[in-house]
Amino acid sequence: MEKTNNKIRITIDGKRTYVTKGSTIVEAAKENGIYIPTLCHFEGADPKACCRMCTVKINNRMMTSCTTPVTEGMEIENDTEELNEVRKSIIELLFVSGNHFCPACEKSGNCELQALAYRYKMLVPRFPYSFPRKEVDASSPKIIKEQNRCIACKRCIKTIRDEHGKHYFAYKNRGQHLEVILDPVLGDTMPDDLAKKAMENCPVGSILYKEKGFDQPIGTRKYDKQPIGSEIENNV
Ligand code: SF4
């Protein structure tokens, strides 16, 4: 990318490039066809650095790239063995702290967590499974909230609101008992389009739109065709 007035110079993994002033590292990388993995990050919603998947190294310090703005001359390490190992550990921790049975999940093939596990070559997690007991909430007429698969990324909290800005989803409890739940009152009257959007915005299979499932054959889904991140890497 060429230098213009609203561009600044940064280096990612030794590659010098010009990026838009005021953008975050994750946005700047994307602009240049460089993939930095994310999970909780969602375009158009405030970044909160919940999941730490987008961790990069700047001046030997680990930083989250979704919340760090680019600065002139910044040198960023991204696709390194050390950082990819950190990312793999985060993925493993997410798998062992929930109950993710991919073959039986409607989101399989469209799931970002599963796709990241493939990308970072996760085999058997190095951490013990916790097998938590979680209830499935099917009380809403429109969606099923599958707590076993929720990774508490907050994407539904940030992006699913009614016309007055009221949140359909919220945190409940703290620490290891933390859950993301659907508001029972709002959930009862949830409009169709919002229920579908909630399912789409969830990176895993924790929000399922009722009466529509398994209608896209396995093998034809998004990440069955290409690894996660390749849509950014191929778009230069
Ligand atoms: S339900 Fe989905 S979008 Fe909401 S916090 Fe859980 S994983 Fe994230």
Boltz pocket constraint, residues with backbone or C-beta under 6 A from the ligand:
constraints:
  - pocket:
      binder: B
      contacts: [[A, 149], [A, 150], [A, 151], [A, 152], [A, 153], [A, 154], [A, 155], [A, 156], [A, 157], [A, 169], [A, 180], [A, 198], [A, 201], [A, 202], [A, 203], [A, 204], [A, 206], [A, 207]]
      max_distance: 6.0
